[in-house]
Amino acid sequence: MKAENKFFVKEVFFSGIIFASLMAGFDYSDGKEFVITKFIFHLLFFGLFMGLFFRYQYKKSMSKVNEEK
């Protein structure tokens, strides 16, 4: 696997974990109980969205670097 792809997989995982943990924390502070399916949903979909966004930004910045050369 390319180093670039490893970075994006890590980005999906870490951003998803952080967002899902924050959402679970807000639910807990409101007195709601922890729901694992909701946690996994937040982890996967937010993580996927952020991974795609960062991949787009990375490719855009790399194209600018290549144009300058």
Backbone bond lengths (Angstrom), bond angles and torsions (degrees), N, CA, C in turn:
res aa  C-N    CA-C-N  psi(-1)  N-CA   C-N-CA  omega(-1)  CA-C   N-CA-C  phi
1 M - - - 1.442 - - 1.535 108.73 -
2 K 1.304 115.56 138.10 1.459 120.43 179.50 1.524 110.65 -67.37
3 A 1.313 115.56 152.34 1.465 120.69 178.41 1.527 110.59 -61.54
4 E 1.317 116.35 -34.73 1.460 121.71 178.77 1.538 110.57 -61.79
5 N 1.317 117.07 -44.51 1.459 121.09 179.85 1.522 111.93 -67.84
6 K 1.324 116.83 -36.85 1.465 120.14 177.38 1.521 110.52 -62.08
7 F 1.325 116.28 -39.50 1.456 121.05 178.48 1.527 110.56 -61.68
8 F 1.318 117.67 -44.30 1.455 120.74 -178.22 1.528 111.84 -68.91
9 V 1.322 117.86 -36.11 1.465 120.60 176.54 1.523 109.99 -64.97
10 K 1.328 116.73 -41.88 1.468 120.28 177.15 1.523 110.57 -64.00
11 E 1.309 116.65 -39.86 1.459 121.59 179.91 1.529 110.69 -62.56
12 V 1.327 117.02 -42.86 1.461 121.23 177.86 1.527 109.59 -60.13
13 F 1.315 116.42 -47.15 1.459 120.80 -176.96 1.528 111.80 -65.16
14 F 1.316 117.68 -50.60 1.462 120.66 -174.96 1.531 112.49 -69.19
15 S 1.318 117.88 -43.01 1.464 118.42 179.18 1.520 110.58 -67.75
16 G 1.323 117.81 -36.19 1.459 120.73 177.14 1.512 112.51 -66.03
17 I 1.336 116.94 -42.63 1.470 121.15 178.98 1.526 110.70 -63.10
18 I 1.310 117.03 -43.95 1.464 120.35 -178.74 1.526 110.54 -63.98
19 F 1.327 117.14 -47.18 1.459 120.53 -178.94 1.522 110.86 -64.72
20 A 1.324 117.38 -45.92 1.463 120.90 -178.99 1.528 110.93 -63.67
21 S 1.322 117.28 -37.77 1.463 120.45 177.98 1.530 111.32 -66.15
22 L 1.320 116.38 -41.94 1.464 119.61 177.33 1.525 111.46 -63.09
23 M 1.308 117.16 -42.55 1.468 121.02 179.22 1.531 110.66 -65.15
24 A 1.333 117.50 -40.54 1.467 121.06 177.29 1.527 109.96 -65.54
25 G 1.324 117.29 -37.77 1.461 121.22 177.03 1.517 112.32 -63.87
26 F 1.337 116.83 -41.77 1.462 120.13 177.13 1.526 111.05 -64.83
27 D 1.321 117.37 -40.61 1.460 120.43 177.04 1.523 110.71 -63.18
28 Y 1.319 116.64 -42.23 1.462 121.42 179.28 1.527 111.17 -62.92
29 S 1.330 116.95 -39.97 1.463 120.45 179.81 1.524 111.76 -69.18
30 D 1.326 117.43 -24.52 1.459 121.49 176.34 1.524 112.22 -84.43
31 G 1.331 117.72 -2.35 1.448 121.32 178.40 1.518 114.22 91.11
32 K 1.315 117.69 6.64 1.461 121.01 178.28 1.525 109.00 -84.57
33 E 1.313 115.48 155.17 1.464 118.57 179.51 1.537 110.20 -87.42
34 F 1.324 114.77 162.08 1.467 122.17 -178.29 1.524 109.76 -74.23
35 V 1.342 115.68 129.10 1.461 121.74 178.72 1.527 107.25 -118.99
36 I 1.332 116.10 114.88 1.467 120.92 -174.79 1.528 112.00 -65.23
37 T 1.324 118.34 -35.49 1.478 119.89 -179.39 1.526 110.74 -66.16
38 K 1.328 116.87 -38.20 1.462 120.59 177.48 1.532 110.34 -65.94
39 F 1.335 116.02 -40.36 1.462 121.13 178.36 1.533 110.43 -61.78
40 I 1.325 117.05 -46.89 1.472 121.30 -179.85 1.523 110.51 -65.36
41 F 1.328 117.40 -39.76 1.460 120.92 176.93 1.521 110.79 -58.66
42 H 1.335 116.73 -49.59 1.467 120.50 179.02 1.528 110.82 -61.28
43 L 1.315 116.79 -43.43 1.458 121.12 -178.79 1.531 111.07 -59.75
44 L 1.315 116.91 -49.64 1.468 120.54 -175.49 1.520 113.27 -70.55
45 F 1.323 117.09 -50.56 1.453 118.58 -173.00 1.521 113.58 -75.48
46 F 1.313 118.08 -41.44 1.461 118.52 176.50 1.523 110.28 -68.34
47 G 1.325 116.27 -41.40 1.459 119.98 177.87 1.512 112.06 -60.98
48 L 1.322 116.70 -42.33 1.465 120.99 178.56 1.523 110.90 -64.15
49 F 1.315 116.48 -44.20 1.464 120.41 178.34 1.526 111.36 -59.92
50 M 1.321 116.48 -46.22 1.459 119.86 -178.91 1.531 111.41 -68.08
51 G 1.309 117.26 -36.73 1.462 120.40 176.47 1.521 111.79 -62.21
52 L 1.326 116.67 -43.40 1.465 120.33 177.92 1.524 111.33 -65.67
53 F 1.322 116.32 -39.82 1.458 120.53 178.68 1.531 111.39 -63.35
54 F 1.331 116.86 -46.55 1.456 119.88 -179.73 1.521 111.66 -67.92
55 R 1.316 117.48 -32.26 1.462 119.84 176.78 1.527 110.34 -66.01
56 Y 1.338 116.30 -42.45 1.466 120.98 176.77 1.527 110.46 -60.69
57 Q 1.337 116.55 -46.69 1.463 120.79 179.58 1.525 111.27 -62.35
58 Y 1.315 117.19 -40.34 1.464 121.97 179.86 1.529 110.51 -63.57
59 K 1.313 117.10 -47.55 1.470 120.27 179.79 1.522 111.16 -63.94
60 K 1.323 116.31 -38.70 1.466 120.68 179.15 1.529 110.67 -63.94
61 S 1.332 116.69 -43.62 1.459 119.87 -179.95 1.531 111.36 -69.53
62 M 1.326 117.06 -34.93 1.464 119.93 177.96 1.537 111.16 -68.89
63 S 1.321 117.82 -34.96 1.461 119.33 178.32 1.536 110.34 -67.72
64 K 1.335 117.17 -35.85 1.468 120.17 176.76 1.513 111.06 -65.58
65 V 1.327 117.06 -39.69 1.465 121.81 178.92 1.528 109.77 -64.40
66 N 1.327 116.33 -41.89 1.465 119.93 -179.20 1.524 111.44 -70.05
67 E 1.342 118.48 -31.06 1.462 120.84 178.00 1.530 111.02 -69.82
68 E 1.324 117.50 -32.25 1.450 121.32 -178.64 1.518 113.06 -71.90
69 K 1.318 116.72 -23.07 1.469 119.94 -177.93 1.494 111.82 -78.97
